[in-house]
Amino acid sequence: MVLYHRGAAIQPSAMRQGNTFVARACLLKEDGESTSLGNLGQFASQTCAYEFAVRCATAFVDGEPMPRGPFQAVTPRIEVEK
């Protein structure tokens, strides 16, 4: 679904990744410039991921700071014995 905010077309999405849903958004501004916001965060619910993608995209269009996701995946550190 494409949404319009202040002249920009926003296409939010929620993609399944394992047991979570990843929020993403693409934008097309009035001047023809396209922007992908990439992976915005992981969520337990598809609806929450989609709504977060909308909030991030509208903040980006408005020039406001983007909201933070509920958590960030941590990559485990591998320690090497010397």
Biopython code that builds the backbone (N, CA, C, O; Angstrom):
import numpy as np
from Bio.PDB.StructureBuilder import StructureBuilder

atoms = [
    (1, "MET", "N", (0.844, -1.166, 0.000)),
    (1, "MET", "CA", (0.000, 0.000, 0.000)),
    (1, "MET", "C", (0.894, 1.237, 0.000)),
    (1, "MET", "O", (1.878, 1.300, 0.737)),
    (2, "VAL", "N", (0.552, 2.199, -0.816)),
    (2, "VAL", "CA", (1.292, 3.455, -0.890)),
    (2, "VAL", "C", (0.505, 4.522, -0.143)),
    (2, "VAL", "O", (-0.693, 4.701, -0.362)),
    (3, "LEU", "N", (1.198, 5.225, 0.740)),
    (3, "LEU", "CA", (0.610, 6.324, 1.501)),
    (3, "LEU", "C", (1.263, 7.620, 1.048)),
    (3, "LEU", "O", (2.399, 7.613, 0.574)),
    (4, "TYR", "N", (0.549, 8.731, 1.191)),
    (4, "TYR", "CA", (1.100, 10.026, 0.801)),
    (4, "TYR", "C", (1.172, 10.931, 2.025)),
    (4, "TYR", "O", (0.216, 11.044, 2.792)),
    (5, "HIS", "N", (2.335, 11.576, 2.191)),
    (5, "HIS", "CA", (2.543, 12.478, 3.320)),
    (5, "HIS", "C", (3.338, 13.673, 2.823)),
    (5, "HIS", "O", (4.483, 13.523, 2.396)),
    (6, "ARG", "N", (2.745, 14.853, 2.875)),
    (6, "ARG", "CA", (3.384, 16.101, 2.438)),
    (6, "ARG", "C", (3.981, 15.996, 1.040)),
    (6, "ARG", "O", (5.069, 16.511, 0.780)),
    (7, "GLY", "N", (3.270, 15.335, 0.153)),
    (7, "GLY", "CA", (3.694, 15.230, -1.230)),
    (7, "GLY", "C", (4.626, 14.069, -1.531)),
    (7, "GLY", "O", (4.972, 13.843, -2.691)),
    (8, "ALA", "N", (5.034, 13.336, -0.521)),
    (8, "ALA", "CA", (5.915, 12.188, -0.728)),
    (8, "ALA", "C", (5.091, 10.898, -0.710)),
    (8, "ALA", "O", (4.186, 10.736, 0.108)),
    (9, "ALA", "N", (5.419, 9.997, -1.617)),
    (9, "ALA", "CA", (4.778, 8.676, -1.631)),
    (9, "ALA", "C", (5.605, 7.755, -0.738)),
    (9, "ALA", "O", (6.818, 7.638, -0.909)),
    (10, "ILE", "N", (4.947, 7.110, 0.204)),
    (10, "ILE", "CA", (5.617, 6.226, 1.168)),
    (10, "ILE", "C", (5.094, 4.812, 0.973)),
    (10, "ILE", "O", (3.886, 4.577, 0.927)),
    (11, "GLN", "N", (6.025, 3.879, 0.859)),
    (11, "GLN", "CA", (5.640, 2.468, 0.763)),
    (11, "GLN", "C", (6.266, 1.716, 1.937)),
    (11, "GLN", "O", (7.405, 1.257, 1.847)),
    (12, "PRO", "N", (5.513, 1.588, 3.051)),
    (12, "PRO", "CA", (6.016, 0.838, 4.203)),
    (12, "PRO", "C", (5.816, -0.660, 3.979)),
    (12, "PRO", "O", (4.947, -1.075, 3.213)),
    (13, "SER", "N", (6.632, -1.461, 4.656)),
    (13, "SER", "CA", (6.457, -2.913, 4.570)),
    (13, "SER", "C", (6.967, -3.571, 5.847)),
    (13, "SER", "O", (7.753, -3.001, 6.603)),
    (14, "ALA", "N", (6.485, -4.798, 6.054)),
    (14, "ALA", "CA", (6.926, -5.626, 7.178)),
    (14, "ALA", "C", (7.253, -7.002, 6.606)),
    (14, "ALA", "O", (6.363, -7.712, 6.139)),
    (15, "MET", "N", (8.518, -7.373, 6.644)),
    (15, "MET", "CA", (8.971, -8.639, 6.063)),
    (15, "MET", "C", (9.313, -9.617, 7.173)),
    (15, "MET", "O", (9.956, -9.248, 8.155)),
    (16, "ARG", "N", (8.889, -10.857, 7.020)),
    (16, "ARG", "CA", (9.197, -11.888, 8.016)),
    (16, "ARG", "C", (10.670, -12.263, 7.920)),
    (16, "ARG", "O", (11.206, -12.482, 6.834)),
    (17, "GLN", "N", (11.310, -12.330, 9.086)),
    (17, "GLN", "CA", (12.700, -12.789, 9.176)),
    (17, "GLN", "C", (12.795, -13.687, 10.406)),
    (17, "GLN", "O", (12.861, -13.201, 11.535)),
    (18, "GLY", "N", (12.801, -14.986, 10.180)),
    (18, "GLY", "CA", (12.794, -15.925, 11.298)),
    (18, "GLY", "C", (11.485, -15.819, 12.057)),
    (18, "GLY", "O", (10.406, -15.956, 11.480)),
    (19, "ASN", "N", (11.590, -15.571, 13.363)),
    (19, "ASN", "CA", (10.400, -15.443, 14.213)),
    (19, "ASN", "C", (9.968, -13.999, 14.408)),
    (19, "ASN", "O", (9.086, -13.722, 15.221)),
    (20, "THR", "N", (10.580, -13.074, 13.670)),
    (20, "THR", "CA", (10.246, -11.663, 13.830)),
    (20, "THR", "C", (9.843, -11.060, 12.484)),
    (20, "THR", "O", (9.923, -11.708, 11.441)),
    (21, "PHE", "N", (9.406, -9.802, 12.541)),
    (21, "PHE", "CA", (9.078, -9.042, 11.344)),
    (21, "PHE", "C", (9.970, -7.807, 11.306)),
    (21, "PHE", "O", (10.135, -7.125, 12.317)),
    (22, "VAL", "N", (10.539, -7.521, 10.154)),
    (22, "VAL", "CA", (11.436, -6.380, 9.981)),
    (22, "VAL", "C", (10.674, -5.249, 9.299)),
    (22, "VAL", "O", (10.048, -5.447, 8.258)),
    (23, "ALA", "N", (10.734, -4.066, 9.896)),
    (23, "ALA", "CA", (10.088, -2.881, 9.337)),
    (23, "ALA", "C", (11.012, -2.252, 8.298)),
    (23, "ALA", "O", (12.211, -2.105, 8.535)),
    (24, "ARG", "N", (10.445, -1.879, 7.135)),
    (24, "ARG", "CA", (11.189, -1.220, 6.061)),
    (24, "ARG", "C", (10.297, -0.163, 5.438)),
    (24, "ARG", "O", (9.074, -0.216, 5.566)),
    (25, "ALA", "N", (10.921, 0.806, 4.756)),
    (25, "ALA", "CA", (10.138, 1.821, 4.060)),
    (25, "ALA", "C", (10.931, 2.395, 2.892)),
    (25, "ALA", "O", (12.145, 2.579, 2.973)),
    (26, "CYS", "N", (10.222, 2.669, 1.812)),
    (26, "CYS", "CA", (10.779, 3.350, 0.641)),
    (26, "CYS", "C", (9.957, 4.604, 0.407)),
    (26, "CYS", "O", (8.748, 4.615, 0.643)),
    (27, "LEU", "N", (10.616, 5.668, -0.060)),
    (27, "LEU", "CA", (9.934, 6.932, -0.291)),
    (27, "LEU", "C", (10.235, 7.449, -1.686)),
    (27, "LEU", "O", (11.312, 7.205, -2.230)),
    (28, "LEU", "N", (9.281, 8.161, -2.259)),
    (28, "LEU", "CA", (9.468, 8.863, -3.516)),
    (28, "LEU", "C", (8.960, 10.282, -3.298)),
    (28, "LEU", "O", (7.765, 10.508, -3.107)),
    (29, "LYS", "N", (9.899, 11.245, -3.329)),
    (29, "LYS", "CA", (9.534, 12.637, -3.096)),
    (29, "LYS", "C", (8.988, 13.269, -4.370)),
    (29, "LYS", "O", (9.113, 12.707, -5.458)),
    (30, "GLU", "N", (8.386, 14.434, -4.224)),
    (30, "GLU", "CA", (7.772, 15.139, -5.358)),
    (30, "GLU", "C", (8.771, 15.422, -6.474)),
    (30, "GLU", "O", (8.409, 15.426, -7.650)),
    (31, "ASP", "N", (10.032, 15.658, -6.103)),
    (31, "ASP", "CA", (11.044, 15.978, -7.110)),
    (31, "ASP", "C", (11.584, 14.732, -7.815)),
    (31, "ASP", "O", (12.474, 14.840, -8.659)),
    (32, "GLY", "N", (11.056, 13.553, -7.479)),
    (32, "GLY", "CA", (11.463, 12.312, -8.133)),
    (32, "GLY", "C", (12.574, 11.566, -7.415)),
    (32, "GLY", "O", (12.966, 10.481, -7.843)),
    (33, "GLU", "N", (13.090, 12.138, -6.321)),
    (33, "GLU", "CA", (14.151, 11.483, -5.557)),
    (33, "GLU", "C", (13.578, 10.311, -4.769)),
    (33, "GLU", "O", (12.600, 10.461, -4.037)),
    (34, "SER", "N", (14.198, 9.141, -4.925)),
    (34, "SER", "CA", (13.730, 7.973, -4.176)),
    (34, "SER", "C", (14.739, 7.647, -3.075)),
    (34, "SER", "O", (15.948, 7.811, -3.243)),
    (35, "THR", "N", (14.213, 7.188, -1.962)),
    (35, "THR", "CA", (15.034, 6.860, -0.799)),
    (35, "THR", "C", (14.515, 5.579, -0.168)),
    (35, "THR", "O", (13.310, 5.407, 0.014)),
    (36, "SER", "N", (15.434, 4.687, 0.161)),
    (36, "SER", "CA", (15.089, 3.496, 0.931)),
    (36, "SER", "C", (15.642, 3.683, 2.333)),
    (36, "SER", "O", (16.826, 3.977, 2.502)),
    (37, "LEU", "N", (14.801, 3.515, 3.329)),
    (37, "LEU", "CA", (15.258, 3.668, 4.711)),
    (37, "LEU", "C", (15.869, 2.389, 5.250)),
    (37, "LEU", "O", (16.402, 2.379, 6.359)),
    (38, "GLY", "N", (15.799, 1.314, 4.484)),
    (38, "GLY", "CA", (16.416, 0.052, 4.894)),
    (38, "GLY", "C", (15.676, -0.606, 6.036)),
    (38, "GLY", "O", (14.496, -0.339, 6.260)),
    (39, "ASN", "N", (16.379, -1.476, 6.764)),
    (39, "ASN", "CA", (15.788, -2.165, 7.918)),
    (39, "ASN", "C", (15.700, -1.193, 9.085)),
    (39, "ASN", "O", (16.711, -0.633, 9.511)),
    (40, "LEU", "N", (14.496, -0.994, 9.600)),
    (40, "LEU", "CA", (14.272, -0.007, 10.651)),
    (40, "LEU", "C", (14.178, -0.613, 12.039)),
    (40, "LEU", "O", (14.342, 0.101, 13.028)),
    (41, "GLY", "N", (13.922, -1.890, 12.142)),
    (41, "GLY", "CA", (13.810, -2.548, 13.440)),
    (41, "GLY", "C", (13.090, -3.868, 13.317)),
    (41, "GLY", "O", (12.442, -4.150, 12.309)),
    (42, "GLN", "N", (13.210, -4.677, 14.359)),
    (42, "GLN", "CA", (12.561, -5.994, 14.399)),
    (42, "GLN", "C", (11.431, -5.969, 15.406)),
    (42, "GLN", "O", (11.533, -5.354, 16.467)),
    (43, "PHE", "N", (10.334, -6.660, 15.046)),
    (43, "PHE", "CA", (9.133, -6.659, 15.875)),
    (43, "PHE", "C", (8.537, -8.054, 15.938)),
    (43, "PHE", "O", (8.741, -8.866, 15.035)),
    (44, "ALA", "N", (7.806, -8.329, 17.000)),
    (44, "ALA", "CA", (7.145, -9.621, 17.157)),
    (44, "ALA", "C", (5.873, -9.702, 16.329)),
    (44, "ALA", "O", (5.393, -10.796, 16.033)),
    (45, "SER", "N", (5.324, -8.552, 15.953)),
    (45, "SER", "CA", (4.051, -8.506, 15.229)),
    (45, "SER", "C", (4.224, -7.809, 13.879)),
    (45, "SER", "O", (4.945, -6.817, 13.772)),
    (46, "GLN", "N", (3.564, -8.330, 12.862)),
    (46, "GLN", "CA", (3.609, -7.722, 11.530)),
    (46, "GLN", "C", (2.981, -6.328, 11.556)),
    (46, "GLN", "O", (3.481, -5.404, 10.915)),
    (47, "THR", "N", (1.900, -6.185, 12.289)),
    (47, "THR", "CA", (1.214, -4.896, 12.389)),
    (47, "THR", "C", (2.103, -3.842, 13.032)),
    (47, "THR", "O", (2.175, -2.711, 12.549)),
    (48, "CYS", "N", (2.777, -4.202, 14.111)),
    (48, "CYS", "CA", (3.674, -3.256, 14.793)),
    (48, "CYS", "C", (4.818, -2.837, 13.879)),
    (48, "CYS", "O", (5.189, -1.664, 13.846)),
    (49, "ALA", "N", (5.378, -3.785, 13.139)),
    (49, "ALA", "CA", (6.469, -3.473, 12.222)),
    (49, "ALA", "C", (5.996, -2.509, 11.140)),
    (49, "ALA", "O", (6.697, -1.550, 10.815)),
    (50, "TYR", "N", (4.823, -2.753, 10.584)),
    (50, "TYR", "CA", (4.274, -1.899, 9.531)),
    (50, "TYR", "C", (4.021, -0.482, 10.056)),
    (50, "TYR", "O", (4.384, 0.497, 9.404)),
    (51, "GLU", "N", (3.406, -0.377, 11.221)),
    (51, "GLU", "CA", (3.107, 0.936, 11.799)),
    (51, "GLU", "C", (4.388, 1.692, 12.144)),
    (51, "GLU", "O", (4.433, 2.914, 12.005)),
    (52, "PHE", "N", (5.426, 0.989, 12.590)),
    (52, "PHE", "CA", (6.698, 1.628, 12.891)),
    (52, "PHE", "C", (7.335, 2.152, 11.607)),
    (52, "PHE", "O", (7.919, 3.235, 11.608)),
    (53, "ALA", "N", (7.230, 1.399, 10.513)),
    (53, "ALA", "CA", (7.764, 1.841, 9.223)),
    (53, "ALA", "C", (7.075, 3.137, 8.782)),
    (53, "ALA", "O", (7.727, 4.038, 8.255)),
    (54, "VAL", "N", (5.773, 3.228, 8.994)),
    (54, "VAL", "CA", (5.035, 4.452, 8.659)),
    (54, "VAL", "C", (5.520, 5.616, 9.508)),
    (54, "VAL", "O", (5.747, 6.707, 8.984)),
    (55, "ARG", "N", (5.683, 5.403, 10.817)),
    (55, "ARG", "CA", (6.147, 6.476, 11.710)),
    (55, "ARG", "C", (7.537, 6.957, 11.316)),
    (55, "ARG", "O", (7.796, 8.160, 11.314)),
    (56, "CYS", "N", (8.437, 6.030, 10.980)),
    (56, "CYS", "CA", (9.800, 6.402, 10.584)),
    (56, "CYS", "C", (9.794, 7.189, 9.274)),
    (56, "CYS", "O", (10.495, 8.193, 9.148)),
    (57, "ALA", "N", (9.016, 6.741, 8.315)),
    (57, "ALA", "CA", (8.970, 7.403, 7.014)),
    (57, "ALA", "C", (8.400, 8.816, 7.129)),
    (57, "ALA", "O", (8.922, 9.743, 6.508)),
    (58, "THR", "N", (7.344, 8.991, 7.911)),
    (58, "THR", "CA", (6.767, 10.330, 8.048)),
    (58, "THR", "C", (7.736, 11.253, 8.800)),
    (58, "THR", "O", (7.824, 12.439, 8.482)),
    (59, "ALA", "N", (8.451, 10.732, 9.778)),
    (59, "ALA", "CA", (9.458, 11.533, 10.485)),
    (59, "ALA", "C", (10.570, 11.946, 9.520)),
    (59, "ALA", "O", (11.042, 13.082, 9.572)),
    (60, "PHE", "N", (10.988, 11.042, 8.650)),
    (60, "PHE", "CA", (12.028, 11.339, 7.659)),
    (60, "PHE", "C", (11.572, 12.452, 6.719)),
    (60, "PHE", "O", (12.332, 13.380, 6.443)),
    (61, "VAL", "N", (10.346, 12.367, 6.231)),
    (61, "VAL", "CA", (9.801, 13.391, 5.327)),
    (61, "VAL", "C", (9.713, 14.736, 6.045)),
    (61, "VAL", "O", (9.995, 15.775, 5.448)),
    (62, "ASP", "N", (9.324, 14.726, 7.320)),
    (62, "ASP", "CA", (9.171, 15.962, 8.094)),
    (62, "ASP", "C", (10.500, 16.529, 8.576)),
    (62, "ASP", "O", (10.538, 17.635, 9.114)),
    (63, "GLY", "N", (11.595, 15.784, 8.390)),
    (63, "GLY", "CA", (12.902, 16.247, 8.852)),
    (63, "GLY", "C", (13.090, 16.113, 10.350)),
    (63, "GLY", "O", (13.936, 16.791, 10.934)),
    (64, "GLU", "N", (12.313, 15.250, 10.976)),
    (64, "GLU", "CA", (12.407, 15.018, 12.420)),
    (64, "GLU", "C", (13.267, 13.788, 12.692)),
    (64, "GLU", "O", (13.475, 12.973, 11.793)),
    (65, "PRO", "N", (13.772, 13.640, 13.923)),
    (65, "PRO", "CA", (14.529, 12.433, 14.261)),
    (65, "PRO", "C", (13.632, 11.202, 14.146)),
    (65, "PRO", "O", (12.463, 11.233, 14.532)),
    (66, "MET", "N", (14.186, 10.135, 13.618)),
    (66, "MET", "CA", (13.394, 8.906, 13.476)),
    (66, "MET", "C", (13.289, 8.224, 14.837)),
    (66, "MET", "O", (14.236, 8.252, 15.623)),
    (67, "PRO", "N", (12.145, 7.613, 15.114)),
    (67, "PRO", "CA", (11.969, 6.922, 16.394)),
    (67, "PRO", "C", (12.885, 5.716, 16.495)),
    (67, "PRO", "O", (13.311, 5.157, 15.484)),
    (68, "ARG", "N", (13.181, 5.323, 17.718)),
    (68, "ARG", "CA", (14.014, 4.150, 17.956)),
    (68, "ARG", "C", (13.130, 2.914, 18.033)),
    (68, "ARG", "O", (12.001, 2.967, 18.520)),
    (69, "GLY", "N", (13.660, 1.814, 17.547)),
    (69, "GLY", "CA", (12.945, 0.547, 17.621)),
    (69, "GLY", "C", (12.893, 0.037, 19.051)),
    (69, "GLY", "O", (13.591, 0.556, 19.922)),
    (70, "PRO", "N", (12.065, -0.982, 19.301)),
    (70, "PRO", "CA", (11.917, -1.500, 20.660)),
    (70, "PRO", "C", (13.172, -2.186, 21.189)),
    (70, "PRO", "O", (13.411, -2.208, 22.397)),
    (71, "PHE", "N", (13.969, -2.744, 20.288)),
    (71, "PHE", "CA", (15.230, -3.350, 20.700)),
    (71, "PHE", "C", (16.122, -3.475, 19.479)),
    (71, "PHE", "O", (15.663, -3.375, 18.341)),
    (72, "GLN", "N", (17.402, -3.695, 19.731)),
    (72, "GLN", "CA", (18.327, -3.924, 18.640)),
    (72, "GLN", "C", (18.930, -5.302, 18.818)),
    (72, "GLN", "O", (19.311, -5.692, 19.922)),
    (73, "ALA", "N", (19.012, -6.034, 17.720)),
    (73, "ALA", "CA", (19.628, -7.361, 17.778)),
    (73, "ALA", "C", (21.120, -7.190, 18.063)),
    (73, "ALA", "O", (21.792, -6.353, 17.460)),
    (74, "VAL", "N", (21.610, -7.982, 18.973)),
    (74, "VAL", "CA", (23.016, -7.922, 19.347)),
    (74, "VAL", "C", (23.752, -9.090, 18.701)),
    (74, "VAL", "O", (23.344, -10.245, 18.819)),
    (75, "THR", "N", (24.827, -8.769, 18.029)),
    (75, "THR", "CA", (25.646, -9.809, 17.438)),
    (75, "THR", "C", (26.597, -10.331, 18.507)),
    (75, "THR", "O", (27.335, -9.544, 19.099)),
    (76, "PRO", "N", (26.601, -11.636, 18.773)),
    (76, "PRO", "CA", (27.461, -12.149, 19.830)),
    (76, "PRO", "C", (28.932, -11.960, 19.479)),
    (76, "PRO", "O", (29.342, -12.123, 18.329)),
    (77, "ARG", "N", (29.711, -11.614, 20.496)),
    (77, "ARG", "CA", (31.156, -11.458, 20.317)),
    (77, "ARG", "C", (31.824, -12.805, 20.500)),
    (77, "ARG", "O", (31.482, -13.574, 21.399)),
    (78, "ILE", "N", (32.759, -13.067, 19.652)),
    (78, "ILE", "CA", (33.516, -14.309, 19.762)),
    (78, "ILE", "C", (34.891, -13.938, 20.288)),
    (78, "ILE", "O", (35.633, -13.188, 19.654)),
    (79, "GLU", "N", (35.215, -14.468, 21.442)),
    (79, "GLU", "CA", (36.504, -14.172, 22.051)),
    (79, "GLU", "C", (37.511, -15.221, 21.624)),
    (79, "GLU", "O", (37.219, -16.417, 21.630)),
    (80, "VAL", "N", (38.693, -14.768, 21.254)),
    (80, "VAL", "CA", (39.756, -15.670, 20.830)),
    (80, "VAL", "C", (40.776, -15.764, 21.951)),
    (80, "VAL", "O", (41.274, -14.751, 22.441)),
    (81, "GLU", "N", (41.078, -16.984, 22.347)),
    (81, "GLU", "CA", (42.072, -17.188, 23.406)),
    (81, "GLU", "C", (43.454, -16.965, 22.832)),
    (81, "GLU", "O", (43.747, -17.359, 21.703)),
    (82, "LYS", "N", (44.302, -16.324, 23.627)),
    (82, "LYS", "CA", (45.689, -16.078, 23.192)),
    (82, "LYS", "C", (46.636, -16.999, 23.891)),
    (82, "LYS", "O", (47.842, -16.940, 23.655)),
]
sb = StructureBuilder()
sb.init_structure("model")
sb.init_model(0)
sb.init_chain("A")
sb.init_seg("    ")
for serial, (resi, resn, name, xyz) in enumerate(atoms, 1):
    if name == "N":
        sb.init_residue(resn, " ", resi, " ")
    sb.init_atom(name, np.array(xyz, "f"), 0.0, 1.0, " ", f" {name:<3s}", serial, name[0])
structure = sb.get_structure()
